[in-house]
Structure formats: C-alpha cells, structure tokens
Amino acid sequence: MKPIRLILASLLVTSALQAQVPGVAEKPPSVKVKIKSVQVDEQQTPMLSVTNVKMKRWTPKNWVEVDVEFDIKLPEDAGGRKGTYPGLQMNIYVALQHMTKEGKREVLTGTLDLVDIPADEPCHALAYISPAALKAIFQKDYVTASSDIQGWGVEILAEGKVVAAKSSIGKSAWWENKDTFAIVSGLLLNKMQTPFANVFGDYDLAIRPK
C-alpha cells in the first residue's frame, strides 16, 4: 500500500491552504486564527468511579484522539486579548492506512461547532474515532495512530470563511481530491459523543449542542 506522501507527490494539486480572499464588497471576519499544533494519538477508554451502580468488569480499548491547539486574535473593539469569539467551525480530516474496494484511501471527516473561544489563552478542540469504528475498518483489535493513521488536515472557519488551515502532508487541501480519497463522515466524533465527555475539565472548548 503506497504511503499517502507518495500518492500526493504524484498529484498536481494547486489549491493552497490559506484563508479565502474576500470579495470587494465582503467584510472579512474580525478574528485571526493560528493553528499551533495537531496531535493524533491513542487514548484508552476512561475508567470512571461512580456510586450506586453495580460495576462491570471490562478492559479499556484504544480510541484515536485528535487534539488541535490554536490561538485567536481579536481587534480592540471586540475585546482584544480579553475578548471572546462567539463561534468557530472546525473541519477535521483523518487519512487512514486503508483502501476502499475502488482503490481510494479512506478519509474520516467531522465538524466541530466550537463556542465561546477565548483570546487570552491557548485553545484546544478534541475529536475521536471509536474502537468499534476502527475495528470495523481495519478488521483488527489493536490500532495505533503511528501505523494506521497516514495523515490529517484541519480547517477553521469563521462566518463561513476559512481563516486558518493546517495539514500534516504538504500545503495543499489534499482531501478535496475525490479521485484519490474516499471521504467518510459520521465516524469522527466530538468529545460529547464519547466516554470522554466528563473528563479533562475545561482543557478543551465547549461544543454547540445539536
């Protein structure tokens, strides 16, 4: 199976990952965003202690966790360093070491609707792939990010416009190439859809309820 880097090297993808240039009559978003880092790793199912229930014996399984860290900047009239931006949309793409029957590499995608983003501290957003989804795809019990995840991409949108983007593989929006990649939605979950909903405190940003 070809690594994703070799696949992308053979593609003539010219679209750069950069903020969209607004038209003459359009006003750009007032927020500036910089994606600092993206960590993709395994995270075991949390074992929580609760009372008043009969506990079950079970073995924690491996989830794949995507942790995106970014900063925002706001103009002074919007609060500056003490301001808070009401909402951002984050699109995440995770390329797998797995091909479809048609010979396309599978890419899991999901969207996080982030709310109340502070400008005076680093911000984190978390997304997950469940052990059940990973087993269904790879047909094995143990999945590792280092061998089974081939790459990732992140876009952040404000007011419907891309204001920041980052990729582990070059500077092009590789996930837009439908001839090479099969985009699968619904399997990349936000934190509130997982057993991690009540852990990590306020480490990560809140998600808009659906």
Phi, psi and omega in degrees: 000125182292135172298153184296331180295323178290325177296314183291331180295335181268357182262144177261073181263120187251352182284120182275152176275096180208163181297144178293140180276118183291152177289173183301321184271356183267146176259124182291155177302148183280355183257143172246135186234138175231120176279118185272317181201158174225120179249127177241117186207172175277150176216123182284151177305127182293141176258107185259139177268125179228164180245165173070018175225155174277117184286153179249144175275129180202161180252120179303142179251170182269126167260159168259126182248134174249119182243110181256124176252133179210165176239153172235154174232135180240149176293163183300323182288352176252011177110347179057223182292342179262003184276168177226130180271135189294322183192141175228153174250131180241121175260128182241137179234129180236114180274130184259158173276060183207137182247149174281173177296337179275001178085018178258146177282133181281136178232118177274136182227151177204162181237131175253127174263097185273142181232154175054064184269116183281146181265355186254015179202158175297143182248145178232142174231137184241140175221157189220152168243127187284156175301323180295317178294319180295319179294321179297325181282310189267348180058042175206159186279329187245117181243135177240142181296324185295329183252333187256349175254125185265338181174172180214161174214146181224133172237139175240129182244139173234127181055036177081003182244140177290120180249349176198149177205151180207146181220148176281351187230091177071198185240019181249155178281075188300330182292348179280350181277094185287345179284337184251329186241139175257111183276126181241118179258159176099346182257348175264112191258151170277166186302324183290348178266009187229171175294353179275003186304326185253018178242168179075002177056228180259029176301318184248163183286154176288153180250138177293126179299146180256000000 
